[in-house]
Amino acid sequence: MSRTHYAPALAAVYLDRETIQYLSTNLHSDLWKIFIQKIRDLFQNIPIHILVSKEMKPEVTSLLADYSNITLHDSLETEEDFLKTIAPILPSSQFNDPDWDEVCLLYFKGISPLADVSLMTKSWERHKRFFSQYSYSENLPEGIIPYILTREFLATLPDRLPTDVHAFFLKNINHYDVDIFYVPPDLRQYRFDFRLNGVRNADLVKKLLNINLQMTYEEILPAVQKNPPMFRLAPTYIEWEIYKGCELECIFCPRQLIDKSDEPIVLSYEKFRKVLENLNSEIKTPYTVCLGGNGEPLLHPQISKIIHDLLDSPHLKELIIETALYQNVNELLTCIENLQAPLKNKLTIIVNLSTLNSSTYTKLYGKNILNQVLQEIDRLKPLLPPSSLYVQMIKMLDVGEEVESFFTYFEKKDINVILQKYNRFAGKLPERRVSDLTPIHRDFCWHLNRDLVIDVSANVSICKQNQTEILGNLLSDAYASIWEKGHEYFSASLLGEHGKIPAPCLNCDEWYTFNA
């Protein structure tokens, strides 16, 4: 028998916890059937094993009742458990070659209705031709082709993996015979994910299939370019200024560009609630809120109530508080102490601290309160999970020689460090950059795609780089109408027409920053 005349032993479909949680309430029965049929179009009646939860198993069993040779697994928790359950099911080798075991499986990490049968066929032919132990694509989005894993690879997996299986493979890639399947166009900058693992991705999959039920990979980008709003469902990152005012005079802060004669301005709790209800009534996808903007959020007189209300929001994924940590810290600590664990796990505190040198701190922040801030960080640390407290150093010429010592100091305290790029606000602030990240070629802007910038008056601006171009006000306008106004500008960005956008896009170097 020729070594090229064989097929995968089976297809395995792994659903992680996030996917199972989503599909438990949004099964998308029609999309499951499209996905299963594509696997069968590739290899007729191939056995398919799918990891599901016990709760969703009856519904999936009913959904797939007309298909033969499908097995549902519902008592496993981890990816390695699933694959270690699959491995003993694999058949014996057809060739019995002591130096090569051809037995392999197609491995899908999610329900993938946009899987491209033609590309899956090409990937499989390459896998056979090169006698690979592991085949995958670096540039294709998840949900277009499966991974191809051999029994030889599965035998090398340790009992417990600290990461997912693909991350383990990448760390040990030199130990395997590998085929990396590259297919143009390279869409990695779009961060596409065509699996049914959340509202955002499922919505895009449905919209593309509504255009063409047999849509191929090469047709996806033209479809999105023809209708850019389909790729802009809702904000994932909301930067919200609840207090306009600060007692520090930071030389790197955009506050020096604004009129401060009316400060301080406080967003009243009643108005905060109205804005929050406006957002939550229409945003049904996970989002992150960052309390920041042109002010110190801890100066808000009702910061504890605001924190509680945001953490209670049904679709909030994470609440970030960016603070210099110099005022009202006791109230913050008390608030955190009273939080239940599930809410506390959604809270992240980022302390703006760019130096450990007292004189440099005074130069950067306008006051010499470094020791006070360091003490407050030490008080804050025991109250938060390890992944919830960060200190942020802005990478600028003034502190360039301190980076290593800064990291060493906080690593010893087991506190996370963020090295944040300096934002010149499109040339409006003095040059302090260590490196110039201005793009040579400007693709679309992620901030126009995913960010919502709200000031203390509830005005929504086009982006944080231009807070004078207002799309609407969340106290008087519906969120949906404001978000829709942004479609025009994102469409121009996606099509490379940056000059049509009332923002300093052509002078901006925030192109590669990505919030959430």
C-alpha positions in Angstrom: 0.0 0.0 0.0 1.3 3.5 -0.9 2.2 5.7 2.0 0.0 8.4 0.6 -3.2 6.3 0.5 -4.6 6.7 3.9 -6.9 9.0 5.8 -7.1 10.5 9.3 -8.4 8.0 11.9 -10.9 10.4 13.3 -11.8 14.1 13.9 -11.6 15.4 17.4 -13.4 18.6 18.4 -12.3 20.2 21.7 -14.5 22.9 23.3 -12.9 24.8 26.1 -14.8 26.1 29.1 -15.5 29.5 27.7 -16.9 27.9 24.5 -19.1 25.5 26.4 -20.4 28.3 28.6 -21.4 30.3 25.5 -22.9 27.3 23.5 -24.9 26.2 26.5 -27.2 29.2 26.0 -26.5 29.8 22.3 -26.2 26.5 20.6 -26.5 27.7 16.9 -27.9 24.3 15.7 -27.7 25.2 12.0 -24.1 26.2 12.3 -23.1 22.9 14.0 -24.7 21.0 11.0 -22.8 23.1 8.5 -19.5 22.3 10.4 -20.2 18.6 10.6 -21.1 18.4 7.0 -17.8 20.1 6.0 -15.9 17.4 7.9 -17.9 14.8 6.1 -17.3 16.5 2.7 -13.6 16.0 3.4 -13.8 12.4 4.7 -17.1 10.7 4.3 -18.4 9.1 7.6 -15.1 9.8 9.5 -15.6 9.2 13.2 -16.1 12.5 15.1 -15.4 12.9 18.8 -16.7 16.1 20.5 -16.1 17.3 24.0 -19.3 18.8 25.5 -20.6 19.4 29.0 -23.1 17.1 30.7 -25.7 19.9 30.7 -25.5 20.4 26.9 -25.1 16.8 25.9 -28.8 15.9 25.6 -29.4 18.9 23.3 -26.3 18.1 21.2 -27.3 14.4 21.0 -30.7 15.4 19.6 -29.2 17.9 17.2 -26.8 15.3 15.7 -29.2 12.4 15.8 -29.2 12.1 12.0 -25.4 11.7 11.8 -23.7 8.4 12.4 -20.3 7.8 13.9 -20.4 10.8 16.3 -19.3 10.3 20.0 -19.8 12.9 22.7 -17.5 13.1 25.7 -18.9 14.8 28.7 -16.8 13.8 31.8 -13.5 15.5 30.9 -12.2 18.9 32.0 -8.9 19.7 30.3 -7.6 19.6 26.7 -4.9 17.0 27.6 -7.5 14.8 29.3 -9.6 14.9 26.1 -6.6 14.0 23.8 -5.4 11.3 26.2 -8.9 9.8 26.0 -8.8 9.9 22.2 -5.3 8.4 21.8 -6.2 4.8 22.9 -9.1 4.8 20.4 -6.7 5.3 17.4 -6.4 2.2 15.3 -3.2 0.2 14.5 -0.9 1.4 11.8 -1.5 0.1 8.3 2.2 0.1 7.5 3.8 -1.3 10.6 6.9 0.8 9.9 9.1 0.9 13.1 10.4 4.4 12.1 7.1 6.0 11.2 3.5 5.9 12.5 1.0 7.4 10.1 -2.0 7.3 12.4 -3.3 10.8 13.0 -6.4 12.8 13.7 -7.9 16.1 12.6 -8.1 18.4 15.6 -10.5 21.3 15.8 -10.5 23.6 18.8 -14.1 24.7 18.4 -17.2 24.5 16.2 -16.0 25.9 12.9 -18.7 26.5 10.3 -16.4 28.6 8.1 -13.9 25.7 7.7 -12.6 25.8 4.2 -12.9 22.3 2.6 -10.4 23.1 -0.2 -7.8 24.4 2.2 -8.3 21.4 4.6 -7.7 19.1 1.6 -4.5 20.9 0.7 -3.3 20.9 4.3 -4.0 17.1 4.5 -2.1 16.4 1.2 0.9 18.3 2.5 0.8 16.5 5.8 1.0 13.1 4.0 3.7 14.3 1.5 6.1 15.5 4.2 5.4 12.7 6.7 4.7 15.3 9.3 4.0 14.6 13.0 2.2 18.0 13.5 0.7 20.2 10.9 -0.8 23.6 11.3 -1.0 27.1 9.9 0.6 30.2 11.4 -1.4 32.7 9.5 -4.9 31.3 9.0 -7.4 32.3 11.6 -8.8 29.7 14.0 -11.8 28.0 12.4 -10.5 27.7 8.9 -8.5 24.4 9.0 -7.8 21.9 11.7 -4.5 21.0 13.3 -3.3 17.5 12.3 -1.8 15.6 15.2 -0.2 12.1 15.0 -0.1 9.4 17.6 3.6 10.0 17.8 3.0 13.5 18.9 0.3 12.6 21.4 2.6 10.1 23.0 5.0 12.9 24.0 2.4 14.9 25.9 3.2 15.1 29.7 0.6 14.1 32.3 -0.2 17.8 33.0 0.4 20.7 30.8 0.9 24.2 32.2 -0.4 25.7 28.9 -2.6 24.5 26.0 -1.4 21.7 23.7 -0.3 24.1 20.8 1.7 26.2 23.2 3.5 23.0 24.4 4.2 22.1 20.8 5.6 25.5 20.0 7.9 25.4 23.0 9.2 22.0 21.8 8.9 22.5 18.0 12.4 21.3 17.3 11.5 17.8 18.5 9.0 17.1 15.8 8.6 16.8 12.0 6.4 19.8 11.3 4.5 21.2 8.3 3.5 24.9 8.5 0.8 25.7 6.0 0.9 29.3 4.8 -2.0 30.6 2.7 -2.4 34.2 1.4 -3.9 36.6 2.3 -2.3 37.0 5.7 -5.1 38.3 7.9 -3.3 38.1 11.3 -3.7 41.8 11.9 -7.5 41.4 11.9 -7.3 38.9 14.8 -10.2 36.9 13.3 -11.5 33.9 15.1 -14.1 31.9 13.2 -15.2 29.6 16.0 -18.5 29.7 17.9 -16.9 30.7 21.2 -18.6 34.0 21.9 -21.2 36.5 20.7 -18.7 38.6 18.7 -17.1 35.7 16.7 -20.4 33.9 16.2 -22.0 37.1 14.9 -19.3 37.6 12.3 -19.5 34.0 11.2 -23.3 34.2 10.7 -23.0 37.5 8.8 -20.4 36.0 6.4 -22.4 32.8 5.9 -25.5 34.9 5.2 -23.5 36.4 2.3 -22.4 33.0 1.0 -23.2 29.7 2.6 -20.1 28.2 0.9 -17.8 31.2 1.6 -14.1 30.4 1.1 -11.2 31.8 3.0 -10.1 34.1 0.1 -13.6 35.6 0.0 -13.7 36.7 3.6 -11.6 39.9 3.4 -13.4 41.3 0.3 -16.7 40.6 2.1 -15.6 42.5 5.2 -14.2 45.4 3.2 -17.5 45.7 1.3 -19.4 46.0 4.6 -16.9 47.1 7.4 -19.6 47.5 10.1 -20.0 43.7 10.2 -16.5 43.7 11.8 -17.5 46.4 14.4 -20.1 44.8 16.5 -19.7 46.6 19.8 -16.9 48.1 22.0 -14.6 45.8 23.9 -12.8 48.6 25.7 -14.6 51.6 27.3 -12.3 54.4 28.6 -14.5 56.4 31.1 -13.6 59.7 32.7 -15.7 60.0 35.9 -13.6 62.8 37.4 -11.9 65.6 35.6 -9.1 66.9 37.8 -5.9 65.9 39.4 -3.5 67.2 42.1 -0.4 66.2 40.1 1.2 67.9 37.2 2.6 65.1 35.1 4.8 66.1 32.2 3.7 63.1 30.1 -0.1 63.6 30.7 -2.4 65.0 28.0 -4.1 67.1 30.7 -1.6 69.9 29.8 -3.5 70.1 26.4 -6.9 70.8 27.9 -8.7 73.7 29.5 -8.5 73.1 33.3 -10.2 76.4 34.4 -13.5 74.6 35.2 -11.9 71.8 37.3 -12.8 69.8 39.2 -15.8 68.3 37.4 -17.5 65.3 38.9 -19.8 62.9 37.1 -22.6 62.7 39.6 -23.6 59.2 40.7 -27.1 59.7 39.2 -25.6 60.6 35.8 -23.2 57.7 36.1 -26.1 55.3 36.6 -28.0 56.7 33.6 -25.0 56.3 31.4 -24.3 52.7 32.7 -28.0 51.7 32.1 -27.8 53.2 28.6 -24.7 51.0 27.9 -26.0 47.8 29.5 -29.4 48.0 27.8 -27.8 47.5 24.4 -24.3 46.1 24.7 -24.7 42.3 25.0 -21.0 41.4 24.4 -18.2 41.3 27.0 -16.4 44.6 27.5 -13.7 46.1 29.7 -14.1 49.4 31.5 -11.1 51.6 32.3 -11.6 54.4 34.7 -9.1 57.1 33.7 -9.2 59.9 31.1 -8.2 63.4 32.1 -8.4 62.9 35.8 -7.7 60.8 38.9 -10.6 58.4 39.4 -10.0 57.9 43.2 -10.8 61.6 43.7 -14.5 60.8 42.9 -16.4 61.1 46.1 -18.5 58.0 45.4 -15.8 55.8 43.9 -16.8 52.8 45.9 -20.4 52.8 44.7 -19.2 53.2 41.1 -16.8 50.3 41.5 -19.5 48.0 42.9 -22.0 49.0 40.2 -19.5 48.4 37.3 -18.4 45.0 38.7 -22.1 44.0 38.9 -22.7 44.8 35.3 -23.9 41.7 33.4 -21.4 41.9 30.5 -18.4 43.4 32.3 -15.3 41.3 31.7 -12.8 43.5 33.6 -12.8 46.8 35.5 -9.4 48.6 35.3 -8.6 51.6 37.5 -5.7 53.6 36.4 -4.5 55.7 39.4 -1.5 57.5 40.8 -2.6 56.1 44.1 -2.0 59.2 46.2 -5.5 60.1 47.5 -8.5 58.3 49.0 -6.6 55.0 49.1 -8.3 54.0 52.4 -11.6 54.1 50.7 -10.3 51.9 47.9 -8.8 49.4 50.3 -12.1 49.2 52.2 -14.0 48.7 49.0 -11.8 45.9 47.8 -11.9 44.2 51.2 -15.7 44.0 51.0 -15.8 42.5 47.5 -16.8 38.9 47.0 -14.2 36.8 45.3 -15.9 36.6 41.9 -16.1 40.4 41.7 -12.6 40.9 43.0 -11.3 38.7 40.3 -12.7 41.1 37.7 -10.9 44.1 39.2 -7.5 45.3 38.0 -5.5 48.2 39.6 -2.8 49.9 37.5 -0.6 52.2 39.5 1.0 54.9 37.4 4.5 54.9 38.7 7.3 55.5 36.2 10.3 55.9 38.5 11.8 54.8 41.8 14.0 57.9 42.1 12.6 60.7 44.3 14.0 63.6 42.3 12.9 62.0 39.0 9.4 61.4 40.5 9.2 65.1 41.4 10.2 66.1 37.9 7.7 63.8 36.3 4.7 64.2 38.6 5.2 67.7 40.1 5.2 66.4 43.7 7.6 64.4 45.9 5.2 61.7 47.2 7.1 58.6 45.9 7.5 57.0 49.4 3.8 57.4 50.1 2.8 55.8 46.8 5.2 52.8 47.4 3.7 52.3 50.9 0.2 52.4 49.4 1.2 49.7 46.8 2.4 47.5 49.7 -0.9 47.9 51.5 -2.9 47.1 48.3 -1.0 44.0 47.3 -2.4 41.5 49.9 -6.0 42.5 49.1 -5.9 41.5 45.4 -5.2 38.4 43.4 -1.7 38.3 42.0 -2.9 39.0 38.4 -4.9 42.1 39.5 -2.2 44.5 40.6 0.2 46.2 38.2 2.6 49.1 38.3 3.0 51.0 35.1 6.2 52.5 33.9 5.9 54.8 30.9 8.8 54.1 28.5 10.4 57.5 27.9 13.8 59.1 27.7 13.5 60.5 31.3 13.6 57.0 32.8 15.4 55.0 30.1 18.2 53.9 32.4 15.9 52.8 35.2 14.0 50.0 33.4 16.0 47.1 34.6 16.2 48.2 38.2 12.4 49.1 38.2 11.5 45.6 37.0 13.9 44.0 39.5 12.4 45.9 42.4 8.8 44.8 41.7 9.7 41.3 40.7 11.1 40.8 44.1 7.8 41.9 45.5 5.9 39.6 43.1 4.1 42.6 41.6 3.4 42.8 37.8 5.0 45.5 35.7 3.6 47.1 32.6 6.0 49.0 30.3 3.7 51.5 28.6 4.7 53.3 25.4 4.8 57.1 25.6 1.9 58.7 23.7 2.7 62.0 22.1 -0.9 62.5 21.2 -0.1 62.9 17.5 2.8 65.3 18.2 1.0 67.6 20.6 3.2 66.6 23.6 7.0 67.1 23.7 9.1 64.3 22.3 10.0 61.8 25.0 9.8 58.5 23.1 12.6 56.0 23.4 11.6 54.5 20.0 9.4 55.6 17.1 6.6 53.2 16.4 5.0 55.2 13.7 3.8 52.6 11.1 5.3 52.6 7.6 2.0 51.3 6.2 -1.2 52.2 8.1 -3.7 49.4 8.2 -7.0 50.0 10.0 -7.1 51.4 13.5 -8.1 49.0 16.3 -9.2 51.9 18.5 -11.8 53.0 16.0 -12.9 49.4 15.8 -13.2 48.5 19.5 -12.9 51.5 21.8 -15.5 53.8 23.3 -14.1 57.0 24.9 -16.4 58.8 27.4 -15.6 62.1 29.1 -16.9 63.4 32.4 -19.9 65.1 30.7 -20.8 61.7 29.1 -19.7 62.9 25.6 -18.3 60.2 23.4 -15.4 61.3 21.2 -14.2 59.7 18.1 -11.0 58.5 19.9 -8.8 59.5 22.8 -6.4 61.3 20.4 -9.1 63.8 19.4 -11.6 64.4 22.2 -13.2 67.5 20.5 -14.9 65.5 17.7 -18.0 64.3 19.5 -20.2 61.5 18.3 -22.9 62.0 20.9 -23.8 62.2 24.5 -24.8 59.1 26.5 -27.1 61.2 28.8 -29.2 62.4 25.9 -28.5 60.0 23.0 -29.0 56.2 22.8 -25.8 54.2 22.8 -26.8 52.5 19.5 -27.0 55.8 17.6 -23.6 56.9 18.9 -21.9 53.6 18.0 -23.5 53.7 14.6 -22.0 57.1 13.9 -18.6 55.6 14.4 -19.1 53.1 11.5 -18.3 55.8 8.9 -14.9 56.5 10.4 -14.0 52.9 10.9 -15.0 52.1 7.4 -12.7 54.8 6.1 -9.9 53.4 8.3 -10.5 49.8 7.1 -10.3 51.0 3.4 -7.1 53.0 4.1 -8.9 56.4 3.6 -7.4 57.9 6.8 -7.5 61.5 5.6 -11.3 61.3 5.7 -11.4 60.7 9.5 -11.7 63.8 11.8 -8.8 62.5 14.0 -5.0 62.8 13.7 -4.7 59.4 12.2 -1.9 60.3 9.7 0.2 61.6 12.6 -0.6 59.0 15.2 1.8 56.3 16.4 -0.8 54.4 18.6 -1.4 52.1 15.6 0.0 49.0 17.3 -1.5 49.4 20.8 -4.4 47.1 21.5 -6.5 47.5 24.7 -9.0 44.6 24.8 
